[in-house]
Structures are given as structure tokens and as C-alpha cells.
Amino acid sequence: MSAQLPPPTASGNRLAVIAAHLSCPPLGSPAAMSGEKEAALAAEPTGTPTIFDKIIRKEIPSQVVYEDEKVLAFRDISPQAPTHIIIIVKVKDGLSRLSKAEERHVEILGSLLYAAKVVAKQEGLDDGFRIVINDGPKGSQSVYHLHLHLLGGRQMNWPPG
């Protein structure tokens, strides 16, 4: 990237949050984790279209690895593991974060997990993988559109951080 965008701020500068996702420090490095934390703390649920809404509408390119009528899965642009796939719901229906889920969301939540299993098999993650859902600022959620991170291709550590 040649254009420099301003750093994330508490004012919710969405371009800055997106810019934080576009920089790619080494996997698992303190800089990578710090950038994600800062982006999460700067993010605010606004009700406006998220970067994921724009990916669903094909306004922003992505490397799609799976799609059905309910979910879309694509490669993360700042991977934290050799395989790092984002799996998103296509219709938010109020699901900006997991803690907003209601009983009416049970089916779509199941669809997200089932899609993760399908993608993991497709990606050859037979030895195992990790599913992560970040929720809210302290959970390091930087995009307020419910999504899963499918991580694999290396040994995962415990506790996760």
C-alpha cells in the first residue's frame, strides 16, 4: 500500500480501522496483536455498512473460498496463521456481535459453524483448527458484523491471549 491513512482514533474513524487491517506485520508478532487491539478499541458499531457488507456486495475484492445463501468465507488480508479465513453472515439481522444474538438467530449461528467445518475440510485442516469469535472492544472486535475466524495450518497455543 502506498497511501498512508491516519491511525485509528477513538472517534471511530472507519477508514483508519480498515487501514489497520491492511497493514501486515509478521504473524503473531506483538505489532500484529497491538494493531488489532488498537483497531478494536477504535471501532464502534455505527449501523452504517461495514467492510464486510462491501465485500458481500463485491465492492471490495476478496479471495472467496466458500459461499452459500447464508454465509460468505474469504481469506483474511492480515493472516494470523497459515490458514486464516473469515466467515461472515450475509444478512446481519441485528447480529453485529455474538452478544446481540437472540433465539431467532440459532439457525444462522449453526450455519456459520457448519460453514467453518466445510471450509476447514476444503482447506485440508484435518489435524485440527481453531474458531474465534471476537465480541466487543475487550474481545478485540474491530468489525461490527458477526464473523468467525477459522485458523489453522500450525499448532495453536493455549491460553489464546
C-alpha positions in Angstrom: 0.0 0.0 0.0 1.4 3.4 -0.9 -1.3 5.6 0.6 -0.9 6.4 4.2 -4.2 6.6 6.2 -4.5 8.2 9.6 -4.1 6.0 12.7 -7.2 4.6 14.4 -8.8 7.0 16.8 -11.5 6.7 19.5 -13.7 8.9 17.2 -14.5 5.7 15.2 -12.6 6.7 12.0 -13.7 3.7 9.9 -11.0 4.3 7.2 -8.4 4.2 9.9 -9.8 0.9 11.2 -9.7 -0.6 7.7 -6.2 0.7 7.3 -5.2 -1.1 10.4 -6.4 -4.3 8.7 -4.4 -3.6 5.6 -1.0 -3.5 7.2 0.6 -6.9 7.6 3.2 -7.3 10.4 4.6 -10.8 10.8 2.2 -13.5 12.0 1.7 -13.5 15.8 4.1 -10.6 16.3 3.5 -8.0 19.1 3.0 -5.4 16.4 0.2 -7.5 14.7 -1.5 -8.1 18.0 -1.2 -4.4 19.1 -2.6 -3.2 15.7 -5.6 -5.5 16.1 -6.2 -4.3 19.7 -6.0 -0.6 18.7 -8.3 -1.2 15.7 -10.8 -2.9 18.0 -10.7 -0.1 20.6 -11.3 2.4 17.8 -14.2 0.6 16.2 -17.7 1.5 17.1 -21.0 -0.1 15.9 -22.5 2.6 13.8 -25.2 0.9 11.7 -23.5 2.0 8.5 -22.2 -0.6 6.1 -19.1 -2.4 7.3 -16.2 -3.5 5.2 -17.8 -7.0 5.3 -21.1 -5.5 3.8 -18.9 -4.1 1.0 -17.2 -7.5 0.4 -20.6 -9.2 0.2 -21.7 -6.6 -2.4 -18.4 -7.2 -4.3 -17.5 -3.5 -3.8 -14.2 -4.6 -2.2 -12.3 -7.6 -3.7 -11.7 -10.6 -1.6 -10.4 -14.2 -2.0 -13.7 -16.1 -1.6 -13.2 -19.7 -0.6 -16.8 -20.6 0.1 -20.2 -19.1 -0.4 -23.8 -20.3 0.1 -27.1 -18.5 0.5 -26.4 -17.6 4.2 -22.6 -17.2 4.6 -19.5 -16.0 2.8 -16.0 -17.1 3.6 -12.8 -15.4 2.4 -9.1 -15.2 3.2 -8.1 -12.7 5.9 -5.8 -10.0 4.5 -3.8 -10.0 7.7 -3.5 -13.7 8.5 -2.6 -14.8 12.0 -2.0 -18.4 10.9 -1.0 -20.1 7.6 -4.8 -20.6 7.0 -6.9 -17.7 8.3 -10.4 -17.5 6.8 -13.2 -15.0 7.8 -16.7 -16.4 7.7 -19.5 -13.9 7.7 -23.3 -13.9 7.7 -24.7 -12.4 4.6 -27.7 -10.9 6.3 -26.9 -9.3 9.7 -30.4 -9.2 11.1 -29.2 -7.3 14.1 -26.1 -9.6 14.6 -23.4 -7.0 14.9 -21.8 -9.2 17.6 -22.4 -12.5 19.2 -23.7 -11.0 22.4 -26.6 -9.5 20.4 -27.8 -12.9 19.4 -31.4 -13.9 20.1 -33.2 -17.2 19.9 -34.3 -16.3 16.3 -30.6 -16.4 15.3 -30.0 -20.0 16.2 -30.2 -21.2 12.6 -27.7 -18.7 11.2 -25.3 -19.3 14.1 -25.4 -23.0 13.3 -24.8 -22.2 9.6 -21.7 -20.2 10.5 -20.2 -23.2 12.4 -21.2 -25.7 9.7 -19.6 -23.5 7.1 -16.4 -23.4 9.2 -16.4 -27.2 9.2 -16.9 -27.4 5.4 -14.1 -24.8 4.8 -11.7 -26.5 7.2 -12.1 -29.7 5.3 -11.8 -27.9 2.0 -8.5 -26.3 3.3 -7.1 -29.6 4.4 -7.1 -28.8 8.1 -7.7 -32.5 9.1 -5.3 -32.2 12.0 -7.4 -29.5 13.7 -8.2 -25.8 13.6 -9.4 -23.0 15.8 -12.6 -21.0 15.6 -12.5 -17.5 17.1 -15.4 -15.0 17.6 -14.3 -11.6 18.9 -17.1 -9.8 20.8 -16.9 -6.1 21.7 -14.0 -3.8 22.5 -12.4 -6.0 25.1 -12.9 -9.1 22.9 -10.9 -7.2 20.2 -13.8 -7.0 17.8 -12.8 -4.5 15.1 -15.7 -5.0 12.6 -19.2 -4.9 13.9 -20.6 -7.6 11.6 -20.8 -11.1 13.2 -18.0 -13.2 11.9 -15.8 -16.2 12.7 -12.1 -16.5 12.2 -11.1 -20.0 11.1 -7.4 -20.5 12.0 -5.2 -23.5 11.1 -2.1 -24.8 9.5 0.0 -24.6 12.6 -0.1 -25.7 16.3 -2.3 -23.4 18.3 -1.3 -22.3 21.7 -3.2 -22.2 25.0 -4.3 -19.9 26.5 -5.0 -17.9 23.4 -4.2 -14.5 24.7 
